[in-house]
Amino acid sequence: MSDQTQQGKAPTVLVVVAWLWVGLPFLYGLWQLVIKIPALFGG
């Protein structure tokens, strides 16, 4: 493999960290929304 094939690709660790950085707060917010939905409808 030449250096050109690796150029422009993010390291796998960086991609995983970026997804977790965005995904975990999103999932937490979604979970909080699911918990609070019954209260919105008088449950």
C-alpha positions, 0 to 999 in steps of 0.5 A: 500500500502506498501513502496515498491510500491512507490519505484522507482517512480518519483513524478508527479510534478518532471516529469511535470517540467522535461518535460516542461524543455525539451519541451518548448525550443524544441517547441520554436526552432521548431517554429523558424524553421517553421518561417524561412523555407520560407526564406531558399527557397527564399520566 
